[in-house]
Amino acid sequence: MKDETMSQEDAAQDAEACAEALESLDQITLDELSFSDSAVDAQDEAHEGTEDENSDAKDAPDEAEAEAEEDDSEADDQPESDTSDETILLDSFPAEDSLTRELPGLGSAPAVDETIAMGDIPLPSVPSAHEAEVRHRKMSPKRRNLMVAGAVAVALVAGGAGYAAWNGYRQEQAAITAANAHTMMSVQIGVHAAGLDCSAGSKIPVQVSGQDSDGSSVSETLYVDEHGRGIKLLPGDYTLSIAGSPIAADGTIYTVPTTKAQVTVKSDGQDLSAQATFKLKVPSADTVTDDQIDAAAEYAEEGGASSAATAKVLQQAATARRDAAVNAVSAQKAQAAHDADARHKATDLYQLDIPVEWYGKVETWQNGSTLCIYLAGDSDTPIVTLVTVREGESFTPDAGDTVLGAANLGNGYTVYASGPVYPYVVPQTINGRTQNPVSTYPMDTAIELVELTTGNRYTYSQIKNVLVGKDGKADAATKLETDYLAQILMPSIKAQD
């Protein structure tokens, strides 16, 4: 800015000097410029005579040179042959009288007839230092002043022309910058919205606020597609945020992020995704409210969709999707409640819940405070039997069963769980190590019993080949079952209210 100010001051001074020079030229009248050559010559001769008297010794060599020049001029002033009496045509010369004919006294050296070779005009010679000095002394002061003033004027005009050219370039660049400042620039932001196709759904509304290059405040809602394209702004500084949710073709409503981004728009086609990227998540459809759907539909109608009719269709799709999700969740909750009720069992002394992994695969029978859980459709294949015992009394399981766990009710009773250790019994039966009829099961039944008593944590093959093996490891197999029941079944046993 400082350089620009100095340039303007220099230009102003140049213009002022030019005006003064032109004014001085105006003061020289035409009468002063029309003096006669004779007056100038007389004045110069008088001046020269005075100088000759004072410098005879100095001018002696000059006089010799003047005499030599006078001899040369006399030779040049010799009268030419009179050609008025006879006209000689070039074609009338004999062949030997060519332009390079031999001249008398010069032997056979060719010479050019200067009176005929009119095209060979000699170039002007550069004056010697002495001649330049003589001409300078002969020039009148007024003429010298006039030439100096003219040279100054030319220099000033040339300087002014250069400044004008530079100033014109600067103005042109300023005009280009000003034009760009008033040209809308297309910019791109980053957006992530799973499943959104704006050609079938609605576009994403973006709130834009800030100030453009003219200093004007900006506050408007613009719309971008799933690639973040669609924003046009004048150069300036802006704050971007997501104004609302778009609506996907299937009715999906998105969670509106609360983040904001500061950006500076400088050029057309600018990618702002590094400074402005927004992620729109998909919430559970059953949690979407009517207000969210209405707000998204309003943005779709204002500019996010191709028409108001399209916005209405998208709104209906969003409502239908939400209602379907709500109904599905309600059905799931109802089923879960029914299942929980079906799994819940009670006696006169305690209550419990059948493990979820067992639900639908087992059935129960009870006799007073004794409850037996057995394989569905096969009452002869018990999984676990629950028996209450008063504190201080001992408990002995049935033959072939093992105590799998116990739960103190806190009311003077303890519930004991007992049953076969199927992770051990079944592999032994398959391996032919026992002939107990109760231990003989079809393969499908054997696999299911092992999975039920271990909570599906181990497969039959794992237990048979690794945990039990051919030698049989009752303790390891028992631990698998007791650990599972201790974690799942026994904690659910509570005293009856």
Secondary structure, 3 states (H helix, E strand, C coil): CHHHHHHHHHHHHHHHHHHHHHHHHHHCCHHHHCCCHHHHHHHHHHHHHHHHHHCHHHHHHHHHHHHHHHHHHHHHCCCCCCCCCCCCCHHHCCCCCCCCCECCCCCCCECCCCCCCCCCCCCCCCCCHHHHHHHHHHCCHHHHHHHHHHHHHHHHHHHHHHHHHHHHHHHHHHHHHHHHHCCCEEEECEEEECCCCCCCCCCEEEEEEEEECCCCEEEEEEEECCCCEEEEECCEEEEEEECCCCECCCCCECECCCCEEEEEECCCCEECCCCCEEEEECCCHHHCCHHHHHHHHHHHHHHHCCCHHHHHHHHHHHHHHHHHHHHHHHHHHHHHHHHHHHHEEECCCEEEECCHHHCCCEEEEEECCEEEEEECCEEEEEEEEEEEEECCCCCCCCCCCEEEEEEECCCCEEEEEEECCHHHHHHHHHCCCCCCHHHCCCHHHHHHHHHHHCCCCCCHHHHHHHHHCCCCCHHHHHHHHHHHHHHCCHHHCEECC
